[in-house]
Amino acid sequence: MTGKTASEASASEETVPEPAKAPTEPSGEVAASESTGQEQASEPQKPGSQAQDRAAPEAPAMPATTKPEPPSEDVPSAPLRLTLEDVSHNSLTVSWEPPEKLGKLGLQGYVLEFCRQGASEWVPVNPRPVMVTQQTVRNLALGDKFFVRVTAVSSAGAGPPAVLDQPIHIQEIIEAPKIRVPRHLRQTYIRYVGEPVNLQIPFQGKPKPQASWTHNGHALDSQRVNVRSGDQDSILFIRSAQRADSGRYELTVHLEGLEAKASIDILVIEKPGPPSSIKLLDVWGCNAALEWTPPQDTGNTELLGYTVQKADKKTGQWFTVLERYHPTTCTVSDLIIGNSYSFRVFSENLCGLSELATTTKELAHIQKTDITAKPREFVERDFSEAPSFTQPLADHTSTPGYSTQLFCSVRASPKPKIIWMKNKMDIQGDPKYRAVSEQGVCTLEIRKPSPFDSGVYTCKAINVLGEASVDCRLEVKGESLKVAIVDRASPSLELD
């Protein structure tokens, strides 16, 4: 330290640890109570400095120190950039940088000292040199002022100190209070009756602020509402919420004449009551008109609408007709003729439908109406028609011995008489021919025709409105058999 003699420097070598190879920069924390216990081991100032203090009746801004001796190459120079990093109500933190010259024997560490304003003795924070460039001194008295200096030490002794120009005042650092309301509480907080309410509101402030709550501008009911406030938050708890707990809760945080406020709106709701009354206004056809009045108790919140149901007297089962219906009048349609109906209405809010419903006292009877049939005049259409062939006869070629058929179709009303002819001669009754007429299709079957059956065939249709006929030609190919007379030795048949 500054002002040490050579003998004192050699004495300090016995108490300091072995020299370090190179300086390091970890952070260190030392309690002031520990350092004050070392005051007896601190370096006394020389008489010259004490006389200088007595000569000045008013305390100087900085305690006097002995005049430093000329720097030696064996001791390090003064640490650089001694800076105050932080001050609180009971601690301070300083930092520095290594000296430019570490000395020939190397740096052993640093010794941090402090002196109360008005005192003359420097008290070491760490009795032995430590290889740190930042230290925190704790357990300081609130309101005290300290001068601080740091010295680099080597095996040859301590170099000149680096001293802060101004004293450090140990005082509370006041941080203005702030309240951070969670996002889900920035709008109305809705709870059901009987549910718990647990609000945790964080806040900031230094030193510890005081928190208080109000409900609609009045103090809280301590029998129903519990409040617990810590250093960083305040919790409001209601075990079983009631509708009376609804309203605006305001949190106020006080600190040294500063304050912050936050408001939270709480709405406690329950199911609504049923509509006050219901009336059956009118019944006509398959329709019934209803009217009701809103409920007296809406459950502490607005209604979402009404649910209308119907039930016929036969089954007694209820069916929903309308849901979340906002008007207080409605018409129920599509009722079954001959049935009698009852109607009921529920109220609905965010909690759901009301526990009870309001039911009509009267039944809606859907009466059967007298129905008179008025037949339309029917004009009979005359479908009479003279015969006409829609499909004529087609020319046909047949093989002898194989039955063949001739076809045609005729349309007529009334049903016509069908006559078949061959070469203008009536062939009815001839067993060789078979005539069939069904659904307007006329068929003539010629059984096993021969070349003699070739000719022109005619189909004639006759009714009261007229007649029509169609013709076709039938050709039956003939075969001649020639018998050749040959020798008896080789009789043979020759066919042409």
Sequence and secondary structure as in RCSB ss.txt:
>XXXX:A:sequence
MTGKTASEASASEETVPEPAKAPTEPSGEVAASESTGQEQASEPQKPGSQAQDRAAPEAPAMPATTKPEPPSEDV
PSAPLRLTLEDVSHNSLTVSWEPPEKLGKLGLQGYVLEFCRQGASEWVPVNPRPVMVTQQTVRNLALGDKFFVRV
TAVSSAGAGPPAVLDQPIHIQEIIEAPKIRVPRHLRQTYIRYVGEPVNLQIPFQGKPKPQASWTHNGHALDSQRV
NVRSGDQDSILFIRSAQRADSGRYELTVHLEGLEAKASIDILVIEKPGPPSSIKLLDVWGCNAALEWTPPQDTGN
TELLGYTVQKADKKTGQWFTVLERYHPTTCTVSDLIIGNSYSFRVFSENLCGLSELATTTKELAHIQKTDITAKP
REFVERDFSEAPSFTQPLADHTSTPGYSTQLFCSVRASPKPKIIWMKNKMDIQGDPKYRAVSEQGVCTLEIRKPS
PFDSGVYTCKAINVLGEASVDCRLEVKGESLKVAIVDRASPSLELD
>XXXX:A:secstr
 TT  HHHHHHHHTTS    SS    EEEEEHHHHHTTGGGS    HHHHHHHHH SS  SS          SSS
    EEEEEEEE SS EEEEEE  S   TT EEEEEEEEEETT    EESSSS BS SEEEEES  TT EEEEEE
EEEETTEEEEEEE SS EE     EEEEE   GGGSS EEEETT  EEEEEEEEEES  EEEEEETTB   TTTE
EEEE SSEEEEEESS  GGG EEEEEEEEETTEEEEEEEEEEEE      S EEEEEEETTEEEEEE   S   S
S   EEEEEEEETTT   EEEEEEE SSEEEE    TT EEEEEEEEEETTEE SS EE SS EE          
         EEEEEEE    EEE TTS EEEEEEEEEES  EEEEEETTEE TT TTEEEEEETTEEEEEE S  
GGG EEEEEEEEETTEEEEEEEEEEE           SSS      
